[in-house]
Amino acid sequence: MKASCRNTALLLISTALVLGTAGTAMSSPNVKNRDYYEQRGEMIWEVHTNQKVIALTFDDGPDPDETGEILDVLQEHNAKCTFFAIGKKIAAYPDVARRVITEGHELANHTYNHVYFKAPVSQQQIQKELELTEQEIFKVSGRHSSLFRPPGGMYDQTLVDVSNSMGLRPVLWSWHQDTRDWNRPGVWNISSKVIRNARNGDIVLFHDYVHGQSQTKEALKIILPELKKKGFKFVTVSELIGLSDRQQVNKDRHLAF
């Protein structure tokens, strides 16, 4: 009886651990840990910097209603952010995507069809999803993006290799800054999580499309002024990368010569 209880407990613990890591690396022998990819510069979760900067990011747009409302709030507080956009939505709402760029924000790749890349991942599928989205980004901006966020945060070695070879670095988010705004947990829950956990170099995950009544815009009205009071500056992910301690050391070394 005791052995049976112990086995049951171990099974429950194992299940909890699996569920707790959902939305990051896929269960595959080809997946290395976060440190491996960050040290090689092949993926980004957040940036180490001594500067008081933070990157707010938005997934799943552009949306004709929600994206515009979020842009209004960002403009009011002079906050620059990164939008990981879905290719077919850029094609459907090019004017909204152009507004993102015109107002100084960054438009990045979030696949064409919002595909969850479950193992085993096809190299051809990844490449097609990214290429189609890059075509739409180029149409509205005249340039290609350099960043890519896999839907659901799902990745394996094939995805990392293919995206990097295309000049698209995979970007996830700070583990303590997943707002889960897609689940509509409440304006206070979204805003307090971001404000309470804010650290230099954070990458915060929001969505500019939520099924149902989004709470993100109202949360931003609280988050932006509070973080400004704390001295934070809002930058795009590309700007954040440029302000990393490693980049600053390399810059100083270059200037020294």
C-alpha positions in Angstrom: 0.0 0.0 0.0 2.8 2.4 0.9 4.7 1.7 -2.3 1.5 2.3 -4.3 0.9 5.7 -2.6 4.5 6.7 -3.2 4.2 5.8 -6.9 1.0 7.7 -7.2 2.6 10.8 -5.6 5.6 10.6 -7.9 3.3 10.4 -10.9 1.4 13.5 -9.7 4.6 15.4 -9.2 5.9 14.5 -12.6 2.6 15.6 -14.2 2.7 18.9 -12.4 6.3 19.5 -13.6 5.3 18.8 -17.2 2.4 21.1 -17.0 4.4 23.8 -15.4 6.9 23.9 -18.3 4.2 24.0 -21.0 4.6 26.9 -23.5 8.4 26.8 -23.6 10.6 24.1 -25.0 8.9 21.1 -26.6 9.4 17.7 -25.2 12.2 16.6 -27.5 15.8 15.2 -27.1 16.9 17.9 -29.5 16.1 20.7 -27.0 18.9 22.3 -25.0 18.2 24.4 -21.9 17.8 28.2 -21.8 21.4 28.9 -20.7 22.7 27.0 -23.7 20.8 29.2 -26.2 21.3 32.5 -24.4 25.1 32.0 -24.1 25.3 31.3 -27.8 23.0 34.3 -28.6 20.6 32.1 -30.5 17.5 32.8 -28.4 16.4 35.6 -26.0 14.2 35.5 -22.9 15.4 38.8 -21.4 18.5 41.0 -21.5 21.1 41.6 -18.9 21.6 45.3 -18.5 22.4 47.9 -15.8 20.1 50.4 -17.5 16.5 50.9 -16.4 14.9 49.8 -19.6 12.0 47.3 -20.3 10.5 45.9 -23.5 6.7 45.5 -23.7 5.7 43.1 -26.5 2.3 42.3 -28.0 1.4 39.1 -29.9 -1.4 38.0 -32.3 -2.2 41.2 -34.0 -2.6 43.4 -35.9 -6.3 43.8 -34.9 -8.4 46.6 -36.3 -9.8 47.5 -32.9 -7.5 46.3 -30.1 -4.2 47.2 -31.7 -5.4 50.8 -32.4 -6.6 51.2 -28.8 -3.2 50.0 -27.4 -1.3 52.3 -29.8 -3.3 55.2 -28.5 -2.2 54.4 -24.9 1.4 53.9 -25.9 1.5 57.2 -27.8 0.1 59.0 -24.8 3.0 57.8 -22.7 5.7 57.9 -25.5 6.3 54.2 -25.0 8.0 52.3 -27.9 7.3 48.5 -28.1 7.5 45.4 -30.3 4.5 43.8 -32.0 4.9 40.2 -33.0 2.4 40.1 -35.8 0.7 37.3 -37.6 1.3 37.4 -41.4 -2.2 36.8 -42.5 -3.4 39.6 -40.2 -0.9 42.0 -41.6 -2.3 41.1 -45.1 -5.8 41.7 -43.8 -5.1 44.9 -41.9 -2.0 46.6 -43.6 -3.0 50.1 -42.5 -2.9 49.0 -38.8 0.5 47.4 -39.3 1.7 50.6 -41.0 0.6 52.6 -38.1 2.6 50.4 -35.7 5.7 51.3 -37.8 4.9 54.9 -38.4 4.6 55.6 -34.6 8.0 54.2 -34.0 7.3 50.7 -32.8 8.9 47.4 -34.1 7.0 44.9 -36.2 8.3 41.4 -35.8 7.5 37.9 -37.0 4.9 35.6 -35.3 4.3 33.2 -38.2 1.7 33.5 -40.9 -1.0 31.2 -39.5 -0.1 31.3 -35.8 1.2 27.7 -36.0 2.1 25.9 -32.8 5.3 24.0 -33.8 4.8 20.7 -32.1 7.6 18.1 -32.4 8.7 16.8 -34.8 8.9 20.1 -36.5 9.2 20.3 -40.3 12.0 22.5 -41.5 10.0 23.3 -44.6 6.9 24.3 -42.6 8.9 26.7 -40.4 10.6 28.3 -43.3 7.3 28.8 -45.2 5.5 30.3 -42.2 8.4 32.7 -41.6 8.9 33.6 -45.3 5.3 34.4 -45.9 5.2 36.7 -42.9 8.4 38.4 -43.9 6.8 39.1 -47.3 3.9 40.9 -45.6 6.2 42.8 -43.2 8.3 44.0 -46.2 5.1 45.2 -48.0 4.1 47.5 -45.2 7.6 48.6 -44.0 10.0 48.2 -46.9 12.3 46.1 -44.7 12.5 42.7 -43.1 12.3 42.0 -39.4 15.1 40.5 -37.4 13.1 38.9 -34.6 10.7 36.0 -34.4 8.4 34.7 -31.6 7.1 31.1 -31.9 3.4 30.9 -30.9 3.0 29.4 -27.5 6.8 29.8 -26.9 7.2 26.3 -28.5 10.6 25.5 -30.0 13.1 22.8 -30.7 16.6 22.7 -32.3 15.2 22.7 -35.8 13.2 25.8 -35.2 16.2 27.6 -33.6 18.5 26.6 -36.5 16.0 27.5 -39.3 15.0 30.9 -37.8 18.5 32.0 -37.0 19.7 30.9 -40.5 17.0 33.3 -41.9 18.2 36.2 -39.7 15.3 35.9 -37.4 16.3 35.4 -33.7 13.7 33.7 -31.6 12.5 35.9 -28.7 10.4 34.5 -25.8 9.8 36.5 -22.6 10.8 36.9 -19.0 9.3 34.0 -17.1 8.2 36.4 -14.4 6.5 38.7 -16.9 3.9 36.5 -18.6 0.8 38.5 -18.0 -1.6 35.8 -19.3 -3.8 38.7 -20.5 -5.2 36.3 -23.1 -7.0 34.6 -20.2 -8.5 37.9 -19.0 -7.4 37.5 -15.3 -8.5 41.0 -14.4 -7.0 44.5 -15.0 -5.5 44.6 -11.5 -3.9 41.1 -11.8 -2.3 42.1 -15.1 -1.0 45.5 -14.0 0.2 44.4 -10.6 2.2 41.5 -11.9 4.1 43.7 -14.3 4.7 46.5 -11.9 5.6 44.2 -9.0 8.1 42.1 -11.0 9.7 44.8 -13.2 13.4 44.4 -13.6 16.0 45.9 -15.9 16.0 44.2 -19.2 12.6 42.5 -18.9 10.6 41.4 -21.9 6.9 41.5 -21.0 4.3 39.4 -22.8 1.0 41.0 -23.8 -1.4 40.4 -26.6 -3.0 43.0 -28.9 -5.7 40.5 -29.8 -7.7 38.7 -27.1 -10.8 36.6 -27.7 -13.5 38.4 -25.8 -13.3 41.7 -24.0 -9.6 42.5 -23.7 -8.3 44.0 -20.4 -4.8 44.8 -21.8 -5.5 48.4 -22.7 -6.9 49.3 -19.2 -4.0 47.5 -17.6 -1.5 49.5 -19.7 -3.1 52.8 -18.4 -1.9 51.7 -15.0 1.4 50.1 -15.9 2.9 52.8 -18.0 2.7 55.7 -15.6 3.7 53.5 -12.6 6.8 52.2 -14.3 7.7 55.6 -15.5 7.6 56.8 -11.9 10.1 54.0 -11.1 12.4 55.4 -13.7 11.8 52.8 -16.5 12.1 53.6 -20.2 10.1 51.6 -22.7 12.1 50.3 -25.7 11.7 47.9 -28.5 13.3 44.5 -28.2 15.9 45.4 -30.8 16.8 48.5 -28.8 16.9 46.4 -25.6 19.4 43.9 -27.2 21.6 46.9 -28.1 21.6 48.0 -24.5 22.7 44.6 -23.1 25.8 44.5 -21.0 27.5 42.3 -23.6 26.7 44.7 -26.4 27.9 47.7 -24.3 31.2 45.9 -23.5 31.8 45.1 -27.2 31.0 48.7 -28.1 33.4 50.1 -25.6 36.1 47.7 -26.8 35.6 48.8 -30.4 35.8 52.5 -29.4 39.0 51.8 -27.5 40.7 50.7 -30.7 
